[in-house]
Amino acid sequence: MSVNTRLIRKRIKSSQNIAQITKAMEMVAASKVKKAQQQVLDGKPYTERIYEMVGNVTRRVDPELHPLLRKFDKLQDLRFLIVLVTTNKGLCGSLNTGLILALDTWIKTQQEKAVTKTIDFITIGKKGQRFVLRKGIHYIADFSETVPFINVISPLASLISEKFLNWEYDMVWVAFNEFISALKQEPHIKRILPISPETEPEIFNQMAQTKEESFHYLIEPEPQEVLEFVLPLYLQVQIRNAILEAEASEHSARMIAMKNATDNALALIDGLTLEYNKARQQAITYEIADIETARLSIAKRKN
């Protein structure tokens, strides 16, 4: 066997190994997508009850007296806190790149309009942390080492609640990849504080529905105190939903990326196999020609 055919066989073997690995990663990612989707569905009743609770309480609180419902005469020179949810690992296509580019563009737009003068970050995921460090942006906390990310919900909600109620920030946003379908994920930047009809129509629809009902909830001690108790729960729901959406998007993007990698590896194997067969056929042809030449030479000598 020639050196050329040995190299081709070695490349075929390497490609087969890669195809096996990427196929396994594709199957694992597919199972994780279903799990993340099921977690979103399982938490839906709890989310609805939290929205109902917040809606019932906020309609009894004067918006001027509570930071959760604060309003601004003009959107200028506001202090933003952004929770950036990315992945720790790669091999998921352009998922993180798309989110970071969209967020970077959004930030520049807000700064050009003088909407914000201060932007701080909380990062979940090493890809987002690298973006913040590379841009030299100040961040107050990083939860990239807390795995799984679902474990950051409670401490992160408490941190955001404390910062917001102390008037350290005017608005809190969360940036993540929204899961649309197995083939589509979109960058999404959502305002979670303060609450308004534009950001949380479900809550304000619940408020309107409650006003039309014939009964009223008895709230003790005071609606404002209850609202401060409910705020971390509301934030936990928002953070949980963002993390689960991001995880479903990550696994979906990785599933597609690994499928494409597997298809490319199989196509490469087919091409290399054809090349190997041609080289082998050529080598056999040369050997037959050499044998025939030798036979004719021997026959000529005998004559």
Secondary structure, 3 states (H helix, E strand, C coil): CCHHHHHHHHHHHHHHHHHHHHHHHHHHHHHHHHHHHHHHHHCHHHHHHHHHHHHHHHCCCCCCCCHHHCCCCCCCCEEEEEEEECCCCCCCCCHHHHHHHHHHHHHHHHHHCCCEEEEEEEEECHHHHHHHHHHCCCEEEECCCCCCHHHHHHHHHHHHHHHHHCCCCCEEEEEEEEEEECCEEEEEEEEEECCCCCCCHHHHHHHHHHHHCCCCCCCCCCHHHHHHHHHHHHHHHHHHHHHHHHHHHHHHHHHHHHHHHHHHHHHHHHHHHHHHHHHHHHHHHHHHHHHHHHHHHHHHHHC
